[in-house]
Amino acid sequence: MRLFTCVFITVLLAAALSCSGGGGGAAPSGSISGKVTVGGPINGAVELQVALLSEPGGAILETATAGHVTSTASASVSGRDLDFSFSDLDLATYRVAVISQNGGAPTYWFTSDPIALSAGAPSVANFEEQMSFSGVGPWGTISGVALFVTNGSTSWPDPSLLVFVGFNKVAEPTNILQWLVSEADVNHGELIFNVDHLDFGTYNVGLYGYNPVTHAVSVYGAFDETVTISASDVNATNVNFPADFAGDPGTDPELGSISGTITFTGPLPSGLFISVGANTIPPQMGAPIASFDVAPEDLDASQQVHYVLAGLPDDDYAVAIFSYDFATHQATYFGQYDTAITVDPGNLHHAGIDFDADVSLLSGL
């Protein structure tokens, strides 16, 4: 009888400890949420998914539909955000990937570093990374001008056609990355492009048209040389070539450029249309002959931005930064380079045209 009583008491004690939390309870769970931003030109049309991968091993544990990304999406330097959220995760180590699946093995466009979830840090809610269809990086930019020839066909083609500045690595001739453009991007016969998130490598660059029905590709202009971006030359500028909707007109023109760094006195206010412009002296009617748009997120930690004004014919230019009100057609200037810059055959390219911008002058806008 004594033995039975001891066993019974031991069972009750074990049950009591279990109920009081001393012996376990529900296993903790974690979560990972955030976004991956797609920068640079688009690789055709693709259905993207954000995937959660095991680590190690890389097995796909679950996926979240990110959306249909296509070359007809609005192209912008700020890119496109793919938002995702994975919850009820075991406390373990994972990776986040962006993939597409076309019936076979998935194509991986981006894979993160390992993400460890633990009892002390079970959730990651501010995941932010960038990806590019051109490669895993590091990335650079290619900028220049498609200059429409005055004696050619300058009428914009059928709206059903996609017109884009195309970039393809020499080593991948059939894979053309597309930076979509429209007639509104043409100013004084110039189509200025400044495309980021391009993987280091050697590219062919041109202006193309694509018929989504027949899949025919037309060449409207192409840069005669290849363009290389690397650690020693991250930003390739002055990729200038003639364009004609009747066909590639051939030899590249020699056009000038002005570039430099603007230092701002503080953060830029949002909601304003701000541009750096190069205008002739005296100024021509209408918009500046070359411009470079600036958004608040373009400023770096030092409140600076690097600009490039390309496609400049021989002339004298004034360079300034301004905010433009499309309702009143008024420009508010808040910084400029002190002297005129002369572009001529002996001085085509001017770098180091640096100046300050006083953000306080925008306070009333």
Secondary structure, 3 states (H helix, E strand, C coil): CHHHHHHHHHHHHHHHHHHCCCCCCCCCCEEEEEEEEEECCECCCEEEEEEEEECCCCCEEEEEEEEEECCCCCCCCCCEEEEEEEEEECCCEEEEEEEECCCCCCEEEEECCCEECCCCCCEEEEEEEEEECCCCCCEEEEEEEEEECCCCCCCCCCCCCEEEEEEEECCCCCCCEEEECCHHHEECCEEEEEEEEEECEEEEEEEEEECCCCCCEEEEEECCCCEEEECCECEEEEEEEEECCCCCCCCCCCCEEEEEEEEECCCCCCCCEEEEEEEECCCCCCCCCEEEEECHHHCCCCCEEEEEEEEECCEEEEEEEEEEECCCCEEEEEEECCCCEEEECCECEECCCCEEECHHHHCCC
